[in-house]
Amino acid sequence: MGDPGGIGPEVTIKALQDPQIDFPFQPLLIGSQAVFERTAQSLSSKLEFKTLEEVAEIQGDEIGVIDPVDTAPGDLPVGKVSPISGRAAMKALIRGIDLVQKGVIDALVTGPISKRAAHLAGYHFPGQTELLAHYTRTSSFVMMLANQKLRVALVTTHLPLSQVSDNLSVEVIQDKLRVTDQGLKDYFAIPSPRIGVAALNPHGGEGGDLGEEEIKFITPAIERSRKEGIDVQGPFPCDTLFTPPFLSRFDAILAMYHDQGLIPVKLLGFGQSVNITLGLPIIRTSPDHGVALDIAGQGRADPGSMIAAIRMAYLMKEARGANS
C-alpha cells in the first residue's frame, strides 16, 4: 500500500485498471481495504475487492486484499505526515515481506512511504531498501533504479552527503559490484554484464588533488572485481560517464551516492523508472517517486512508474524461473 496518506493507493488503483497491464498475473493488495475502497470510489473505479484471510482464497479475477491494518480510514489523514499512517504502511510492508518469503506470492511491489512518518511510528530505517534487507536477513544488497535507457546501482543510499566518503571502502564497493553483476545475470538475462563505475570527486579526483577516494577505495575495488571475472571499468568522472557515448558501453552504472545516480535516471525516464532491490532472496520493485503529499487525494497522480514496477516484477519473476 505504501503510506495511506500519500499517492500509493491511488497509483495502485489506476495501475490495476490500466490497459498496459496486459500480462498474466494475479494481483493481491496488502494494506487497508477501507483505504483502497475509499481511493477507488474517489476515482470512480469499478474495481471490487475481497478481504482474504489466506492468499489461497483468491478466485478468478478477484482482487484480494490482505489487511493487517487495524486503523479506521478516518484516522489515516490524506496529504499529511502521521505516525498512524507510518505504522499502517510498515505493517503492510512487513506482512508483504512475510508472504513473499514464504513463497505464498511471487513478488512484492511496494508503494512509496514517508520516511518521516515511519520514523515517527518507531521504525528507524533509512528507507524501504534497508528495512527489506533487515527483515530478509540480507547483508549484501543493492538499490538499483532502472528504465529503458539506463540502469544505475548505488553504493550508498539514504545518507547525508557529508557521510558518503566515510561509508566507502574497497570491500563495500566490491560487494556492490558483485551483487549488481549477479543481479543483471539473474533478472535481466545479461550473461556477461558490463558495468561502469562513477568517480566520487570532480574530474575523478585529479590524481588525488581533488580527493583521494578514487585512489584509496574505488580503483582497488574495480581491480579486485576484475580478478573475480566481473567486466567493470572506471572510475569515470560523472560529467563524462552520464553521456550517450559512455552509457552505450555499459549495461549498468555503479554510482557512489544517491543523487549522483538518481538524477540522470530520473532525467532520462522520470515516471517510467523502477526501484529494484538486488541481492534479496525475494523479488521487490517500487515506483521511482515518493508519497507526493502535496497532490495526495486529488486524483492527479501519474501511475506510470507503478505500472512499470508491476511489469518489472513480473519480468524478473519470469527471468528467475527461466534461470532456475
Backbone hydrogen bonds in HBPLUS format (Angstrom, degrees):
<---DONOR---> <-ACCEPTOR-->    atom                        ^
c    i                          cat <-CA-CA->   ^        H-A-AA   ^      H-
h    n   atom  resd res      DA  || num        DHA   H-A  angle D-A-AA Bond
n    s   type  num  typ     dist DA aas  dist angle  dist       angle   num
A0003-ASP N   A0112-PRO O   2.89 MM 109  6.36 162.2  1.92 148.0 147.9     1
A0006-GLY N   A0003-ASP O   3.03 MM   3  5.45 165.0  2.05 116.1 120.9     2
A0079-GLY N   A0005-GLY O   2.77 MM  74  5.22 169.3  1.78 134.2 137.8     3
A0007-ILE N   A0291-VAL O   3.01 MM 284  5.50 141.3  2.16 129.3 140.9     4
A0011-VAL N   A0007-ILE O   2.93 MM   4  6.16 171.4  1.94 168.5 168.7     5
A0012-THR N   A0008-GLY O   3.05 MM   4  6.12 147.0  2.16 147.7 157.3     6
A0013-ILE N   A0009-PRO O   3.05 MM   4  6.26 164.9  2.07 149.5 152.2     7
A0014-LYS N   A0010-GLU O   2.99 MM   4  6.20 170.2  2.00 156.1 159.1     8
A0015-ALA N   A0011-VAL O   2.91 MM   4  5.86 152.2  1.99 134.8 142.8     9
A0016-LEU N   A0012-THR O   3.04 MM   4  6.23 160.4  2.08 152.4 156.6    10
A0018-ASP N   A0015-ALA O   3.10 MM   3  5.08 166.0  2.12 108.2 111.7    11
A0021-ILE N   A0018-ASP O   3.09 MM   3  5.85 163.6  2.11 121.8 126.5    12
A0022-ASP N   A0020-GLN O   2.89 MM   2  5.37 128.3  2.17 106.0  90.4    13
A0029-LEU N   A0064-GLY O   2.91 MM  35  6.19 171.5  1.92 161.9 159.1    14
A0066-ILE N   A0029-LEU O   2.85 MM  37  6.29 159.8  1.89 164.5 168.2    15
A0031-GLY N   A0066-ILE O   2.98 MM  35  6.39 152.4  2.06 151.5 160.4    16
A0035-VAL N   A0032-SER O   3.12 MM   3  5.20 121.7  2.48  96.4 110.4    17
A0036-PHE N   A0032-SER O   3.06 MM   4  6.45 160.7  2.10 152.7 157.6    18
A0037-GLU N   A0033-GLN O   2.83 MM   4  6.06 162.2  1.86 154.9 159.9    19
A0038-ARG N   A0034-ALA O   2.85 MM   4  5.95 155.8  1.91 142.1 149.4    20
A0039-THR N   A0035-VAL O   2.88 MM   4  6.03 156.9  1.93 147.8 154.1    21
A0040-ALA N   A0036-PHE O   2.86 MM   4  6.07 162.9  1.88 150.6 155.4    22
A0041-GLN N   A0037-GLU O   2.97 MM   4  6.09 160.1  2.01 147.4 152.7    23
A0042-SER N   A0038-ARG O   3.10 MM   4  6.31 154.5  2.17 142.5 149.1    24
A0043-LEU N   A0039-THR O   3.12 MM   4  6.37 133.2  2.34 142.1 154.4    25
A0043-LEU N   A0040-ALA O   3.15 MM   3  5.13 133.4  2.37  95.1 107.9    26
A0045-SER N   A0040-ALA O   2.85 MM   5  4.93 167.6  1.87 153.8 150.9    27
A0044-SER N   A0041-GLN O   3.10 MM   3  4.97 162.8  2.13 104.1 108.6    28
A0050-LYS N   A0063-ILE O   3.10 MM  13  6.29 152.1  2.18 142.8 146.1    29
A0065-VAL N   A0050-LYS O   2.85 MM  15  5.90 144.9  1.98 153.9 149.7    30
A0052-LEU N   A0065-VAL O   2.92 MM  13  5.72 162.1  1.95 156.8 152.0    31
A0057-GLU N   A0054-GLU O   3.12 MM   3  5.76 165.5  2.14 117.4 122.0    32
A0058-ILE N   A0055-VAL O   3.14 MM   3  6.04 173.8  2.14 129.6 130.3    33
A0062-GLU N   A0059-GLN O   3.10 MM   3  5.86 163.8  2.13 142.5 146.6    34
A0075-ASP N   A0072-ALA O   2.87 MM   3  5.51 156.9  1.93 120.1 127.5    35
A0076-LEU N   A0073-PRO O   3.03 MM   3  5.15 163.4  2.06 108.8 113.5    36
A0086-GLY N   A0082-SER O   2.93 MM   4  6.21 156.0  1.99 148.2 155.7    37
A0087-ARG N   A0083-PRO O   2.91 MM   4  6.07 153.4  1.98 142.1 148.3    38
A0088-ALA N   A0084-ILE O   3.04 MM   4  6.30 159.0  2.09 145.8 151.3    39
A0089-ALA N   A0085-SER O   2.91 MM   4  6.15 161.0  1.95 152.9 157.6    40
A0090-MET N   A0086-GLY O   3.02 MM   4  6.20 159.5  2.07 146.5 151.9    41
A0091-LYS N   A0087-ARG O   2.93 MM   4  6.12 158.4  1.98 152.1 157.8    42
A0092-ALA N   A0088-ALA O   3.11 MM   4  6.30 158.3  2.16 146.7 152.0    43
A0093-LEU N   A0089-ALA O   2.98 MM   4  6.20 157.4  2.04 145.6 152.4    44
A0094-ILE N   A0090-MET O   2.86 MM   4  6.00 169.7  1.87 154.6 157.1    45
A0095-ARG N   A0091-LYS O   3.03 MM   4  6.11 153.8  2.10 140.1 147.5    46
A0096-GLY N   A0092-ALA O   2.97 MM   4  6.18 153.2  2.04 144.2 151.8    47
A0097-ILE N   A0093-LEU O   2.92 MM   4  6.24 156.4  1.98 152.4 158.7    48
A0098-ASP N   A0094-ILE O   3.03 MM   4  6.24 157.9  2.08 144.5 150.1    49
A0099-LEU N   A0095-ARG O   3.01 MM   4  6.30 158.7  2.06 150.2 155.2    50
A0100-VAL N   A0096-GLY O   3.02 MM   4  6.24 163.7  2.05 155.0 158.6    51
A0101-GLN N   A0097-ILE O   2.93 MM   4  6.03 152.7  2.01 147.9 155.8    52
A0102-LYS N   A0098-ASP O   3.10 MM   4  6.25 146.4  2.21 142.9 151.2    53
A0104-VAL N   A0099-LEU O   3.04 MM   5  5.40 142.1  2.19 171.4 164.2    54
A0103-GLY N   A0100-VAL O   3.16 MM   3  5.02 152.8  2.24  96.2 104.4    55
A0108-LEU N   A0283-ILE O   2.91 MM 175  6.10 161.9  1.94 147.3 153.3    56
A0285-THR N   A0108-LEU O   2.99 MM 177  6.52 152.3  2.07 154.0 162.9    57
A0110-THR N   A0285-THR O   2.94 MM 175  6.43 158.5  1.99 160.1 160.6    58
A0118-ALA N   A0114-SER O   2.95 MM   4  6.23 160.3  1.99 154.5 160.1    59
A0119-HIS N   A0115-LYS O   2.93 MM   4  6.10 155.5  1.99 145.8 152.5    60
A0120-LEU N   A0116-ARG O   2.91 MM   4  6.18 157.2  1.96 149.8 156.2    61
A0121-ALA N   A0117-ALA O   3.01 MM   4  6.22 136.0  2.21 138.9 150.6    62
A0121-ALA N   A0118-ALA O   3.14 MM   3  5.02 126.7  2.44  90.6 104.7    63
A0123-TYR N   A0118-ALA O   2.93 MM   5  5.34 161.3  1.97 153.4 147.5    64
A0122-GLY N   A0119-HIS O   2.97 MM   3  5.11 158.6  2.02 105.6 112.1    65
A0131-LEU N   A0127-GLY O   3.18 MM   4  6.46 155.5  2.25 146.2 153.6    66
A0132-LEU N   A0128-GLN O   2.81 MM   4  5.97 163.0  1.84 157.7 161.4    67
A0133-ALA N   A0129-THR O   3.06 MM   4  6.33 155.8  2.12 144.0 150.6    68
A0134-HIS N   A0130-GLU O   2.98 MM   4  6.19 153.5  2.05 143.1 150.2    69
A0135-TYR N   A0131-LEU O   2.98 MM   4  6.25 167.6  1.99 158.0 159.4    70
A0136-THR N   A0132-LEU O   2.99 MM   4  6.05 134.5  2.20 143.4 154.7    71
A0138-THR N   A0133-ALA O   2.81 MM   5  4.74 169.2  1.82 145.7 148.5    72
A0137-ARG N   A0134-HIS O   3.18 MM   3  5.05 157.8  2.24 100.0 106.1    73
A0142-VAL N   A0278-LEU O   2.88 MM 136  5.02 154.9  1.95 139.1 141.8    74
A0278-LEU N   A0142-VAL O   2.80 MM 136  5.02 153.3  1.87 158.7 158.5    75
A0154-LEU N   A0143-MET O   3.00 MM  11  5.71 141.8  2.15 156.5 168.4    76
A0144-MET N   A0276-ILE O   2.80 MM 132  5.07 165.7  1.82 162.2 164.4    77
A0276-ILE N   A0144-MET O   2.68 MM 132  5.07 169.7  1.69 161.8 164.8    78
A0145-LEU N   A0152-VAL O   2.89 MM   7  5.39 157.6  1.94 154.2 157.3    79
A0152-VAL N   A0145-LEU O   2.88 MM   7  5.39 165.6  1.90 158.6 163.4    80
A0146-ALA N   A0274-VAL O   2.90 MM 128  5.29 154.6  1.96 144.6 152.9    81
A0274-VAL N   A0146-ALA O   2.81 MM 128  5.29 150.4  1.90 144.5 154.3    82
A0147-ASN N   A0150-LEU O   2.94 MM   3  5.54 150.7  2.03 152.8 162.2    83
A0253-ILE N   A0151-ARG O   2.90 MM 102  6.31 153.6  1.97 148.2 156.2    84
A0153-ALA N   A0253-ILE O   2.75 MM 100  6.11 163.4  1.78 166.5 171.8    85
A0255-ALA N   A0153-ALA O   2.80 MM 102  6.13 166.6  1.81 169.4 165.7    86
A0155-VAL N   A0255-ALA O   2.88 MM 100  6.22 143.7  2.01 154.3 166.1    87
A0156-THR N   A0256-MET O   3.24 MM 100  6.05 141.1  2.40 119.5 130.2    88
A0159-LEU N   A0157-THR O   3.10 MM   2  5.87 128.9  2.37 105.1  90.9    89
A0163-GLN N   A0160-PRO O   2.90 MM   3  5.53 160.6  1.94 120.1 126.5    90
A0164-VAL N   A0161-LEU O   3.27 MM   3  5.40 162.5  2.30 107.4 112.5    91
A0167-ASN N   A0164-VAL O   2.94 MM   3  5.28 147.3  2.05 109.2 119.6    92
A0168-LEU N   A0165-SER O   3.18 MM   3  5.37 165.6  2.20 112.9 113.7    93
A0173-ILE N   A0169-SER O   3.08 MM   4  6.22 175.2  2.08 155.2 156.5    94
A0174-GLN N   A0170-VAL O   2.95 MM   4  6.02 160.9  1.98 148.8 155.0    95
A0175-ASP N   A0171-GLU O   2.91 MM   4  6.03 153.0  1.98 144.4 151.8    96
A0176-LYS N   A0172-VAL O   3.01 MM   4  6.31 156.5  2.07 150.2 156.0    97
A0177-LEU N   A0173-ILE O   2.99 MM   4  6.26 153.1  2.06 148.7 156.1    98
A0178-ARG N   A0174-GLN O   2.98 MM   4  6.20 153.3  2.05 145.6 152.9    99
A0179-VAL N   A0175-ASP O   3.00 MM   4  6.28 162.8  2.03 153.8 157.2   100
A0180-THR N   A0176-LYS O   2.96 MM   4  6.03 160.3  2.00 144.5 150.6   101
A0181-ASP N   A0177-LEU O   2.92 MM   4  5.99 164.8  1.94 148.1 152.4   102
A0182-GLN N   A0178-ARG O   3.10 MM   4  6.31 164.6  2.12 147.7 151.5   103
A0183-GLY N   A0179-VAL O   2.87 MM   4  6.00 157.0  1.92 147.7 154.8   104
A0184-LEU N   A0180-THR O   2.98 MM   4  6.17 156.3  2.03 153.9 158.8   105
A0185-LYS N   A0181-ASP O   3.26 MM   4  6.51 147.1  2.38 140.0 148.5   106
A0186-ASP N   A0182-GLN O   2.88 MM   4  6.11 163.0  1.91 155.3 159.9   107
A0187-TYR N   A0183-GLY O   2.95 MM   4  5.80 168.7  1.96 150.3 153.5   108
A0188-PHE N   A0184-LEU O   3.21 MM   4  5.01 141.0  2.37 116.9 124.5   109
A0190-ILE N   A0184-LEU O   3.31 MM   6  5.79 158.1  2.36 138.0 139.2   110
A0251-ASP N   A0194-ARG O   2.73 MM  57  5.21 154.6  1.79 139.2 147.6   111
A0252-ALA N   A0194-ARG O   3.34 MM  58  6.76 142.3  2.49 157.8 160.6   112
A0195-ILE N   A0231-ASP O   2.93 MM  36  6.29 166.2  1.95 159.0 163.6   113
A0233-GLN N   A0195-ILE O   2.95 MM  38  6.45 152.7  2.03 159.8 168.5   114
A0196-GLY N   A0252-ALA O   3.01 MM  56  6.47 160.7  2.04 155.7 159.7   115
A0254-LEU N   A0196-GLY O   2.80 MM  58  6.23 157.6  1.85 159.8 167.3   116
A0197-VAL N   A0233-GLN O   2.91 MM  36  6.18 146.5  2.02 158.1 168.8   117
A0236-PHE N   A0197-VAL O   2.90 MM  39  6.32 155.3  1.96 154.7 160.8   118
A0198-ALA N   A0254-LEU O   2.92 MM  56  6.10 173.1  1.93 162.5 161.5   119
A0199-ALA N   A0236-PHE O   2.81 MM  37  5.23 156.9  1.86 140.5 135.3   120
A0204-GLY N   A0201-ASN O   3.07 MM   3  5.17 137.4  2.26 136.7 129.3   121
A0205-GLY N   A0202-PRO O   2.97 MM   3  5.75 161.4  2.01 123.4 128.2   122
A0206-GLU N   A0203-HIS O   3.34 MM   3  5.68 163.7  2.37 116.3 115.8   123
A0208-GLY N   A0205-GLY O   2.92 MM   3  5.20 138.5  2.09 107.8 120.3   124
A0210-LEU N   A0205-GLY O   2.79 MM   5  4.39 168.6  1.80 137.0 133.0   125
A0209-ASP N   A0206-GLU O   3.26 MM   3  5.37 170.3  2.27 111.1 111.7   126
A0215-ILE N   A0212-GLU O   3.05 MM   3  5.28 118.1  2.44 102.5 117.1   127
A0216-LYS N   A0212-GLU O   2.86 MM   4  6.05 168.3  1.87 164.3 168.0   128
A0217-PHE N   A0213-GLU O   2.86 MM   4  5.48 162.7  1.89 141.7 147.6   129
A0218-ILE N   A0213-GLU O   3.13 MM   5  6.44 161.9  2.16 146.8 152.0   130
A0219-THR N   A0214-GLU O   2.91 MM   5  5.66 169.4  1.92 150.0 153.1   131
A0221-ALA N   A0217-PHE O   3.09 MM   4  6.15 152.2  2.17 144.9 152.8   132
A0222-ILE N   A0218-ILE O   3.02 MM   4  6.31 153.7  2.09 151.1 158.5   133
A0223-GLU N   A0219-THR O   2.97 MM   4  6.24 162.4  2.01 156.3 160.8   134
A0224-ARG N   A0220-PRO O   2.96 MM   4  6.16 161.0  1.99 149.4 154.1   135
A0225-SER N   A0221-ALA O   2.97 MM   4  6.09 154.8  2.04 143.0 150.3   136
A0226-ARG N   A0222-ILE O   2.97 MM   4  6.23 151.3  2.05 149.8 156.9   137
A0227-LYS N   A0223-GLU O   3.28 MM   4  6.57 149.5  2.38 140.7 148.0   138
A0228-GLU N   A0225-SER O   2.99 MM   3  5.00 134.4  2.21  95.8 109.1   139
A0230-ILE N   A0225-SER O   3.11 MM   5  5.55 162.8  2.14 148.4 143.2   140
A0229-GLY N   A0226-ARG O   2.90 MM   3  5.05 155.2  1.96 104.7 112.7   141
A0240-THR N   A0237-PRO O   3.01 MM   3  5.57 156.7  2.06 115.1 122.6   142
A0241-LEU N   A0237-PRO O   2.86 MM   4  6.03 167.0  1.88 155.4 159.9   143
A0242-PHE N   A0238-CYS O   3.26 MM   4  5.90 175.5  2.26 141.1 142.5   144
A0246-PHE N   A0243-THR O   3.05 MM   3  5.65 124.5  2.37 119.8 132.6   145
A0247-LEU N   A0243-THR O   2.95 MM   4  6.04 174.5  1.96 161.2 163.0   146
A0248-SER N   A0244-PRO O   3.08 MM   4  6.00 154.3  2.15 153.2 156.7   147
A0249-ARG N   A0246-PHE O   2.93 MM   3  5.54 159.6  1.97 119.1 125.8   148
A0250-PHE N   A0247-LEU O   3.15 MM   3  5.59 167.3  2.16 116.1 120.1   149
A0261-GLY N   A0257-TYR O   3.32 MM   4  6.61 148.5  2.43 155.3 163.0   150
A0261-GLY N   A0258-HIS O   3.20 MM   3  5.71 131.6  2.45 108.1 118.4   151
A0262-LEU N   A0258-HIS O   2.93 MM   4  6.06 165.5  1.95 157.1 161.9   152
A0263-ILE N   A0259-ASP O   3.14 MM   4  5.52 162.2  2.18 133.6 136.7   153
A0266-LYS N   A0262-LEU O   2.93 MM   4  6.00 170.1  1.94 154.0 156.2   154
A0267-LEU N   A0263-ILE O   2.87 MM   4  5.96 148.6  1.97 149.5 159.4   155
A0268-LEU N   A0264-PRO O   3.02 MM   4  6.11 152.1  2.10 144.3 149.8   156
A0269-GLY N   A0265-VAL O   2.95 MM   4  6.09 126.7  2.24 138.1 153.0   157
A0270-PHE N   A0266-LYS O   2.85 MM   4  4.20 116.4  2.26 139.7 126.7   158
A0272-GLN N   A0269-GLY O   3.00 MM   3  5.36 157.3  2.05 133.7 134.9   159
A0275-ASN N   A0286-SER O   2.78 MM  11  4.91 173.5  1.78 153.7 154.6   160
A0286-SER N   A0275-ASN O   2.82 MM  11  4.91 125.5  2.12 139.0 149.3   161
A0277-THR N   A0284-ARG O   3.37 MM   7  5.95 161.9  2.40 153.2 154.3   162
A0295-ILE N   A0292-ALA O   3.08 MM   3  5.89 159.5  2.12 122.9 127.7   163
A0296-ALA N   A0293-LEU O   3.41 MM   3  4.98 152.8  2.49  91.8  99.5   164
A0298-GLN N   A0295-ILE O   3.24 MM   3  5.70 151.1  2.33 139.7 137.1   165
A0306-MET N   A0303-PRO O   3.04 MM   3  5.27 118.2  2.44 104.4 120.1   166
A0307-ILE N   A0303-PRO O   2.89 MM   4  6.12 161.4  1.92 164.3 170.5   167
A0308-ALA N   A0304-GLY O   2.97 MM   4  6.22 157.8  2.02 145.1 151.4   168
A0309-ALA N   A0305-SER O   2.85 MM   4  6.04 145.0  1.97 138.8 148.7   169
A0310-ILE N   A0306-MET O   2.94 MM   4  6.20 157.0  1.99 152.3 157.0   170
A0311-ARG N   A0307-ILE O   2.94 MM   4  6.19 165.8  1.96 152.1 156.4   171
A0312-MET N   A0308-ALA O   2.84 MM   4  5.95 158.0  1.88 144.7 151.3   172
A0313-ALA N   A0309-ALA O   2.99 MM   4  6.15 158.9  2.03 144.0 149.4   173
A0314-TYR N   A0310-ILE O   3.06 MM   4  6.33 158.3  2.11 149.1 154.7   174
A0315-LEU N   A0311-ARG O   2.93 MM   4  6.22 162.4  1.96 154.0 158.7   175
A0316-MET N   A0312-MET O   2.82 MM   4  6.01 155.9  1.88 153.2 159.9   176
A0317-LYS N   A0313-ALA O   2.98 MM   4  6.15 153.0  2.06 143.3 150.6   177
A0318-GLU N   A0314-TYR O   2.95 MM   4  6.27 156.8  2.00 149.2 155.6   178
A0319-ALA N   A0315-LEU O   2.85 MM   4  6.04 157.0  1.91 145.8 152.5   179
A0320-ARG N   A0316-MET O   2.87 MM   4  6.03 160.9  1.91 148.4 153.5   180
A0321-GLY N   A0317-LYS O   3.04 MM   4  6.23 154.3  2.11 143.1 150.1   181
A0322-ALA N   A0318-GLU O   2.98 MM   4  6.26 148.0  2.09 144.2 153.0   182
A0323-ASN N   A0319-ALA O   3.00 MM   4  6.23 139.5  2.17 144.5 155.4   183
A0324-SER N   A0320-ARG O   3.06 MM   4  6.09 120.4  2.43 140.6 154.2   184
